[in-house]
Amino acid sequence: MMIEVVLNDRLGEKVRVKCNEDDTIGDLKKLVAAQTGTRAEKIRFQKWYNIYKDHITLQDYWIHDGMGLELYYN
């Protein structure tokens, strides 16, 4: 199922990305990289102090449609 995730870089930019629930965090990083022009390796997703790992799926992290994550650049 397609979902939309909202990523806020806290510098005034919000990125909306459509992806599948069974995509991994690594896949999501590649989609964000394509939209922002930043290399995928330089992107980090967080929610509070939880840093999301590349090999785990969005479903496993309970990321659902319309959910917001924090976007950081390493």
C-alpha positions as CSV (number, residue, x, y, z in Angstrom):
1,M,0.0,0.0,0.0
2,M,1.3,3.5,-0.9
3,I,1.8,5.9,2.0
4,E,3.1,9.5,2.2
5,V,5.7,10.4,4.7
6,V,6.5,14.0,5.6
7,L,10.1,14.7,6.5
8,N,11.0,18.0,8.2
9,D,14.7,19.1,8.2
10,R,13.9,21.7,10.8
11,L,15.5,24.4,8.7
12,G,12.2,25.3,7.1
13,E,12.1,22.6,4.5
14,K,9.5,19.8,4.4
15,V,9.8,17.0,2.0
16,R,6.8,14.8,1.1
17,V,7.6,11.4,-0.2
18,K,5.3,8.7,-1.5
19,C,6.5,5.1,-0.8
20,N,5.3,1.6,0.0
21,E,4.9,0.4,3.6
22,D,7.2,-2.5,2.8
23,D,10.1,-0.2,1.6
24,T,13.1,-0.1,3.9
25,I,14.5,3.1,5.4
26,G,17.3,2.8,2.9
27,D,14.8,2.9,0.0
28,L,13.1,6.0,1.6
29,K,16.5,7.7,1.8
30,K,17.1,7.1,-1.9
31,L,13.7,8.7,-2.7
32,V,14.5,11.7,-0.5
33,A,18.0,12.0,-2.0
34,A,16.4,12.2,-5.5
35,Q,14.0,15.0,-4.4
36,T,16.5,17.1,-2.4
37,G,19.7,16.5,-4.4
38,T,21.6,15.3,-1.2
39,R,23.4,12.0,-1.3
40,A,21.5,9.1,0.4
41,E,24.5,8.3,2.6
42,K,24.4,11.8,4.1
43,I,20.7,11.5,5.2
44,R,19.5,10.4,8.6
45,F,15.9,10.0,9.9
46,Q,15.0,10.4,13.5
47,K,12.0,10.6,15.7
48,W,12.9,12.0,19.1
49,Y,16.1,10.2,19.9
50,N,15.3,7.1,17.8
51,I,17.6,6.9,14.8
52,Y,16.1,4.7,12.1
53,K,18.3,1.9,10.6
54,D,18.5,1.4,6.8
55,H,17.7,-2.3,6.6
56,I,14.4,-2.1,8.5
57,T,11.0,-1.6,6.8
58,L,8.7,1.3,7.4
59,Q,6.0,-1.2,8.5
60,D,8.3,-2.6,11.2
61,Y,8.9,0.9,12.5
62,W,5.1,1.5,12.5
63,I,5.5,4.4,10.1
64,H,2.1,5.0,8.5
65,D,0.4,7.4,6.0
66,G,1.0,11.1,6.8
67,M,3.5,10.5,9.6
68,G,6.3,13.0,10.1
69,L,9.9,12.2,10.7
70,E,12.9,14.4,11.4
71,L,15.4,14.7,8.6
72,Y,19.1,15.4,9.4
73,Y,22.1,15.7,7.1
74,N,25.3,14.1,8.3
